[in-house]
């Protein structure tokens, strides 16, 4: 993979930051800032995709809705990638809808213009295919995680992933979304979050999460968090360091990623 040009400031979106300078410069005039409000629909299932989105903060959820109205989350996208992968593969629509589940901000670009830029640049296509590989690995890992790991382990994993995407120890995360990600009822979320709260790892009140002990949360998570994170780092470059939460809830400055862990040294 070609290293990003260090002459420009690293972008909050990791995919944009990993692009060669000439590709980023070509895309930049067409990237418009957008606020990503909670529950905002980015595109509807089986309808034309009008825009692609590069998330800077927040989390988007790919949702499959059944005939009876039941919905299941089948994938998530944060500051590591792009919303609109069907466009990357030459399609104009998708069988899933995409909603913002954790509010944030990002950049959007007309899908038509984006397709034209992809056709122009082989290096842009290569970067997008690398991201797609990591994304599909995340989806596969999530399926395995839901089969083999406990509710508490899976809850830790999603909290860690959201922490990384928000670059913060504090973020909004509703019971509804966490239940959808974990494939359980809201009662199940209450049980899992309650256990982590009693252990002093998080504070979770009225849909607001504060990570108090990052290292402890990492210890309780399954290996799926580390596997997914390693693949994104391998294909997009290492993620920026995040100031981690201390056990007493106070900030702890750090110039590097967390120390060695049983989950791949993430």
VOGU-3710 file (C-alpha; in Angstrom, 3 decimals, decimal comma):
1> xxxxxxxxxx> 0,000/0,000/0,000  1,257/3,465/-0,858  1,861/5,619/2,210  -0,286/8,754/2,457  1,493/12,038/1,732  2,704/13,358/5,063  2,796/16,927/3,726  -0,934/17,264/4,393  -2,684/16,920/7,732  -4,115/13,489/8,377
11> xxxxxxxxxx> -7,826/13,513/7,712  -10,305/12,443/10,377  -11,624/9,904/7,896  -9,001/7,174/7,681  -9,782/6,189/4,101  -9,322/9,772/2,885  -6,141/10,079/4,946  -4,751/6,936/3,281  -5,267/8,196/-0,269  -2,339/9,402/-2,376
21> xxxxxxxxxx> -2,148/13,188/-2,400  -3,265/13,534/-6,024  -6,411/11,467/-5,425  -7,356/13,451/-2,349  -6,744/16,733/-4,181  -9,012/15,576/-7,018  -11,824/14,576/-4,644  -11,525/17,508/-2,264  -13,446/20,186/-4,262  -16,465/17,886/-4,416
31> xxxxxxxxxx> -16,492/16,913/-0,727  -19,104/18,926/1,156  -19,285/19,002/4,993  -22,452/17,505/6,432  -23,880/17,054/9,915  -24,902/13,463/10,561  -27,852/13,588/12,929  -29,089/10,547/14,821  -31,440/8,439/12,658  -30,576/10,352/9,488
41> xxxxxxxxxx> -31,205/8,189/6,404  -28,163/8,173/4,104  -29,744/5,957/1,483  -32,843/3,797/1,203  -32,905/0,106/0,286  -33,630/-0,603/-3,384  -33,554/3,067/-4,343  -30,841/5,025/-6,199  -27,822/6,003/-4,087  -27,450/9,739/-4,585
51> xxxxxxxxxx> -24,392/10,401/-2,438  -21,425/8,634/-0,886  -20,351/9,701/2,622  -16,964/9,787/4,332  -17,689/9,730/8,058  -15,376/11,785/10,278  -17,165/10,992/13,534  -20,240/8,939/14,272  -21,453/5,499/13,230  -23,699/4,474/10,341
61> xxxxxxxxxx> -25,631/1,216/10,392  -26,580/-0,986/7,427  -30,059/-2,272/8,216  -32,046/-5,104/6,628  -35,797/-4,774/7,172  -38,011/-7,853/7,015  -41,496/-7,989/5,484  -43,053/-7,893/8,978  -41,109/-4,740/9,828  -38,449/-6,337/12,025
71> xxxxxxxxxx> -34,987/-4,903/11,362  -31,477/-6,273/11,827  -28,156/-4,482/11,666  -25,802/-6,266/9,247  -22,796/-3,928/9,264  -21,466/-0,655/10,615  -19,287/2,090/9,173  -17,389/4,793/11,018  -14,440/7,086/10,403  -12,503/4,227/8,805
81> xxxxxxxxxx> -14,431/4,167/5,562  -17,123/5,139/3,110  -20,904/4,806/3,096  -21,881/3,737/-0,411  -19,842/0,617/-1,167  -22,324/-0,527/-3,851  -21,208/2,495/-5,884  -17,601/1,329/-5,589  -18,597/-1,966/-7,239  -20,543/-0,329/-10,025
91> xxxxxxxxxx> -24,051/-0,611/-8,581  -26,566/2,199/-8,121  -28,610/0,758/-5,250  -28,447/-1,747/-2,373  -30,780/-4,183/-0,577  -30,031/-2,470/2,752  -30,822/0,980/4,098  -28,183/3,027/5,919  -28,982/5,169/8,961  -26,856/7,200/11,338
101> xxxxxxxxxx> -26,993/5,504/14,736  -24,329/7,550/16,538  -24,484/11,218/15,567  -21,408/12,939/14,173  -20,122/14,692/11,077  -18,615/13,867/7,723  -18,277/14,745/4,062  -20,520/13,782/1,195  -20,047/13,627/-2,541  -22,445/13,032/-5,421
111> xxxxxxxxxx> -22,339/9,352/-6,376  -22,174/10,213/-10,079  -19,081/12,387/-9,583  -17,507/9,749/-7,356  -17,959/7,087/-10,042  -16,233/9,361/-12,541  -13,282/9,867/-10,177  -12,982/6,118/-9,672  -12,831/5,558/-13,413  -10,102/8,191/-13,682
121> xxxxxxxxxx> -7,806/6,841/-10,961  -6,479/3,304/-10,566  -4,882/4,227/-7,210  -8,244/5,434/-5,870  -9,871/2,176/-6,935  -7,106/0,194/-5,225  -7,565/2,104/-1,950  -11,328/1,583/-2,048  -10,945/-2,138/-2,713  -8,583/-2,408/0,273
131> xxxxxxxxxx> -11,186/-0,753/2,457  -13,927/-3,014/1,067  -11,813/-6,066/1,947  -11,511/-4,852/5,555  -15,221/-4,017/5,739  -16,329/-7,455/4,561  -13,900/-9,021/7,039  -15,615/-6,986/9,785  -19,035/-8,298/8,716  -17,781/-11,905/8,688
141> xxxxxxxxxx> -16,076/-11,474/12,060  -19,280/-10,067/13,535  -21,231/-13,104/12,379  -18,694/-15,421/14,029  -18,662/-13,267/17,166  -22,449/-13,474/17,528  -22,206/-17,266/17,320  -19,312/-17,993/19,651  -18,976/-15,210/22,212  -20,955/-14,101/25,228
151> xxxxxxxxxx> -23,222/-11,070/25,302  -20,854/-9,245/27,633  -17,845/-9,885/25,361  -19,775/-8,661/22,333  -20,929/-5,583/24,205  -17,308/-4,763/25,098  -16,313/-5,166/21,469  -18,944/-2,731/20,183  -18,139/-0,175/22,881  -14,453/-0,335/21,924
161> xxxxxxxxxx> -15,257/0,021/18,224  -17,489/3,036/18,865  -14,809/4,576/21,086  -12,284/4,284/18,258  -14,643/5,750/15,681  -15,613/8,702/17,877  -12,008/9,284/19,064  -13,459/9,941/22,501  -14,152/8,262/25,842  -17,665/9,733/25,855
171> xxxxxxxxxx> -20,368/9,264/23,230  -24,109/8,795/22,778  -25,193/5,194/22,207  -28,863/4,307/22,494  -30,210/1,076/23,933  -32,008/0,563/20,636  -28,854/0,646/18,526  -26,763/-1,402/20,952  -29,530/-4,033/21,049  -29,587/-4,119/17,233
181> xxxxxxxxxx> -25,801/-4,509/17,041  -25,788/-7,272/19,630  -28,871/-9,050/18,303  -30,636/-9,008/21,674  -33,554/-7,266/23,356  -33,139/-3,965/25,164  -33,386/-5,952/28,408  -30,286/-7,875/27,343  -28,455/-4,584/26,787  -29,440/-3,435/30,274
191> xxxxxxxxxx> -28,034/-6,641/31,781  -24,735/-6,482/29,859  -24,181/-2,758/30,371  -25,131/-3,102/34,031  -22,457/-5,752/34,555  -19,803/-3,539/32,936  -20,953/-0,577/34,986  -20,787/-2,495/38,263  -17,260/-3,580/37,326  -16,277/0,086/37,020
201> xxxxxxxxxx> -15,489/-0,153/33,297  -18,151/2,216/31,974  -20,819/4,655/33,033  -24,026/4,332/30,984  -26,969/6,589/31,687  -29,798/7,697/29,382  -28,046/6,579/26,214  -24,733/8,238/27,093  -21,595/6,116/27,543  -18,423/7,108/29,371
211> xxxxxxxxxx> -15,535/4,635/29,204  -13,835/4,681/32,597  -11,357/1,821/32,181  -10,293/1,167/28,578  -7,767/-1,524/29,505  -10,364/-3,360/31,584  -12,876/-3,220/28,761  -10,260/-4,585/26,387  -9,549/-7,465/28,776  -13,213/-8,454/28,882
221> xxxxxxxxxx> -13,720/-8,241/25,122  -13,304/-11,225/22,811  -10,542/-11,489/20,204  -12,877/-10,238/17,442  -12,182/-6,601/18,282  -8,439/-7,082/17,796  -8,848/-9,159/14,632  -11,022/-6,528/12,956  -8,861/-3,636/14,127  -5,674/-5,249/12,895
231> xxxxxxxxxx> -7,136/-5,751/9,434  -8,230/-2,128/9,130  -4,812/-0,962/10,345  -3,046/-3,278/7,894  -5,038/-2,043/4,912  -5,530/1,636/5,810  -2,529/2,372/8,026  -2,432/2,623/11,812  -5,253/4,530/13,454  -4,400/7,730/15,372
241> xxxxxxxxxx> -3,843/7,438/19,105  -6,799/8,119/21,384  -6,588/9,474/24,920  -7,893/6,591/27,017  -10,136/6,714/30,063  -8,623/6,015/33,453  -10,277/3,748/35,989  -11,397/6,731/38,089  -13,035/8,398/35,093  -10,358/11,025/34,597
251> xxxxxxxxxx> -8,368/11,594/31,417  -5,073/9,865/30,838  -2,893/11,279/28,110  -1,143/8,907/25,763  0,966/9,362/22,664  0,554/5,773/21,523  -1,970/2,992/21,196  -2,834/0,851/24,246  -0,091/-1,511/25,391  0,122/-5,217/24,657
261> xxxxxx> -3,162/-7,036/25,141  -4,418/-10,596/24,657  -6,294/-9,356/21,579  -3,480/-8,782/19,157  -1,679/-5,857/20,761  -4,318/-3,303/19,754
//
